[in-house]
Amino acid sequence: MTRSGWNGYETRFADEKRVESYARQYDEGSYDDHVWRLERPVLLDVLRRERVRRGRLRVLDFACGTGRILRALEEVADELTGVDISDEMTKRAAEASPQALIRTGCVLTEDLLAGPYEAATVFRFLLNAPEEVRLPVLRKIREHLEPGGLLVLNNHGHSPSLRSIAVRVPKSRPERPNELRHRDVVELLHASGFRVEARRGFSAFPPVLHRNLPAAALRRADAVACRTPLRKMTGGLMVEQLYMARAVG
Ligand SMILES: C[S@@+](CC[C@H](N)C(=O)[O-])C[C@H]1O[C@@H](n2cnc3c(N)ncnc32)[C@H](O)[C@@H]1O
């Protein structure tokens, strides 16, 4: 049993090697870096507009990890808070984003969230978090948002996507990646007090194609597929999905 009583996901990034290997996933030129370069301007644009609407923007980045998202948010936020359960991760986050207030611990058992926040971001958490943790965490974030506050949440293993179809081809891959369906994300968001306002997809082509075909051409095609009007047709099949959801009630 871990300190929070959960099933182990919260300790996955407890040691430095795992943290280093996660950070390296975003090395310049990597597949994850490519996806982030598509996603980042959309995130910043959404938050910039929110800041104009609200007059100021205090943002909570939940499960902030190495501070990847916090660093980008420095461009648009007036105040930033990053929270993560791993000491090794928050050490990195503090270096990456010196402006942010960084808290380490479990939001369900410790009083870590000051708030209220106009917006919250949750990247690469929901998919891998144990089911019993997803809803309580989203509800906790909801409690600390201003009325009508904005949640920007990402699902980095959307199904169905071209990747999920490709891995279902017999023998193409012995183990299937973890995946989360759109309707499950929407259900979780509704149950935790959010209404989905918009969704954007990124990365049409699975990583296996990026490894085996000319990456530059695929990246250009990905970038085109993410733009209007094409994204209306292709967005729902992309592996990385970004949800913009409004706190209700
Ligand atoms: C894959 S990393 C994502 C980091 C960052 N959001 C990003 O997108 O680069 C997942 C993060 O969730 C954190 N985490 C796992 N369980 C958590 C929990 N219960 N509360 C807060 N953070 C948690 C891990 O320590 C890790 O830093």
The ligand as a Tripos MOL2 file, in Angstrom:
@<TRIPOS>MOLECULE
LIG
   27    29     1     0     0
SMALL
NO_CHARGES

@<TRIPOS>ATOM
      1 C1          3.1810   11.2970  -17.5650 C.3       1 LIG1
      2 S1          3.5230   12.4550  -16.2930 S.3       1 LIG1
      3 C2          2.8280   13.9330  -17.0050 C.3       1 LIG1
      4 C3          3.5100   15.1720  -16.5310 C.3       1 LIG1
      5 C4          3.0340   16.4830  -17.1810 C.3       1 LIG1
      6 N1          1.6440   16.7480  -16.9090 N.3       1 LIG1
      7 C5          3.2800   16.4570  -18.6710 C.2       1 LIG1
      8 O1          2.3020   16.3680  -19.4360 O.co2     1 LIG1
      9 O2          4.4320   16.4920  -19.1020 O.co2     1 LIG1
     10 C6          2.3040   12.0280  -15.0840 C.3       1 LIG1
     11 C7          2.5010   12.7750  -13.7860 C.3       1 LIG1
     12 O3          1.4190   12.4790  -12.9120 O.3       1 LIG1
     13 C8          1.9380   12.4730  -11.5960 C.3       1 LIG1
     14 N2          0.9750   11.8150  -10.7180 N.ar      1 LIG1
     15 C9          0.6300   10.5280  -10.6910 C.ar      1 LIG1
     16 N3         -0.3120   10.3280   -9.7570 N.ar      1 LIG1
     17 C10        -0.5470   11.5380   -9.1970 C.ar      1 LIG1
     18 C11        -1.4060   11.9980   -8.1950 C.ar      1 LIG1
     19 N4         -2.2130   11.1660   -7.5740 N.pl3     1 LIG1
     20 N5         -1.3920   13.3070   -7.8490 N.ar      1 LIG1
     21 C12        -0.5570   14.1620   -8.4970 C.ar      1 LIG1
     22 N6          0.2870   13.7860   -9.4580 N.ar      1 LIG1
     23 C13         0.2740   12.4940   -9.8060 C.ar      1 LIG1
     24 C14         3.2500   11.7410  -11.7310 C.3       1 LIG1
     25 O4          4.1100   11.9410  -10.6340 O.3       1 LIG1
     26 C15         3.7680   12.3560  -13.0360 C.3       1 LIG1
     27 O5          4.5460   13.4930  -12.7850 O.3       1 LIG1
@<TRIPOS>BOND
     1     1     2 1
     2     2     3 1
     3     2    10 1
     4     3     4 1
     5     4     5 1
     6     5     6 1
     7     5     7 1
     8     7     8 2
     9     7     9 1
    10    10    11 1
    11    11    12 1
    12    11    26 1
    13    12    13 1
    14    13    14 1
    15    13    24 1
    16    14    15 ar
    17    14    23 ar
    18    15    16 ar
    19    16    17 ar
    20    17    18 ar
    21    17    23 ar
    22    18    19 1
    23    18    20 ar
    24    20    21 ar
    25    21    22 ar
    26    22    23 ar
    27    24    25 1
    28    24    26 1
    29    26    27 1
@<TRIPOS>SUBSTRUCTURE
     1 LIG1         1 GROUP 0 **** ****
